[in-house]
């Protein structure tokens, strides 16, 4: 079982999360078409960060600056708290008995942070984007909840380290493919990106981020990629065997798997067209939720049969 460690691991976790956040942005830039790809695209996060740091913050009439800042900074905070329960080799920051519930709570907190970003600006378009995100979140949250409950049922524990250790033979992602796919789709959704970026739609002038500028806009973008990286990290102990693998130490395999999942998500999300909010909600309630429940039922039957 991983050993719960202290402040040094917290620093390491922050550095790794920052590195994967930058890597996600760099890969997205490298995949950008229209002359912005290649090495220029890889360095795009650096140039964009420098540009936004020089830009002045936008001032709006009667904006609730406190709530606005809480919403923007909250995305990064949620990502940091998500990775706190992810074991890296023999170390984990928070070895909670309810680590799966903890992750799900941080995901729900993202609802509040995105909505506060839209509300705090005191702008109609930002608020519309915030409410769009809440509508989409309602459609993916229940499928996501049942998807991450599936490996917990198989392992007989809500402790993330125990779930990773239970995959000594076949990875859960192999015999729980529906749960894995639903989880990865929900991960893209709660990072407010790809086909689920309607809250940031051009039809509402950028929606939630319409009024963001300067360091606020930079922090929001960083939060999106940080959430994507944190979700990719959580998928490794839940579905991909944790640090299990030949030759390399457990922590190295964990990092390799995170990098592969993150790269796949960045690549795939650029190739799926954006979904209309009403169409996504229809798919979420009528397709994803029943599929997640069936997957959970099948796994539960197998576990009971083995017992």
Secondary structure, 3 states (H helix, E strand, C coil): CCEECCHHHHHHHHHHHHHHHHHHHHHHHHCCCCCCCHHHHHCHHHHHHHHHHHCCCCCCCCCCHHHHHHHHHHHHHHHHHHHCCCCECCEECCCCCCHHHHHHHHHHHHHHHHHHHHHHCCCHHHHHHHHHHHHHHHHHHHHHHHHHHHHHHHHCCCCHHHHHHCCCCCCHHHHCHHHHHHHHHHHHHHCCCHHHCHHHCHHHCCHHHCCCCHHHHHHHHHHHHHHHHHHHHHHHHHHCCCCCCCCCCHHHHHHHHHHHHHHHHHHHHCCCCCCCHHHHHHHHHHHHHHHHHHHHHHHHHHHHHHC
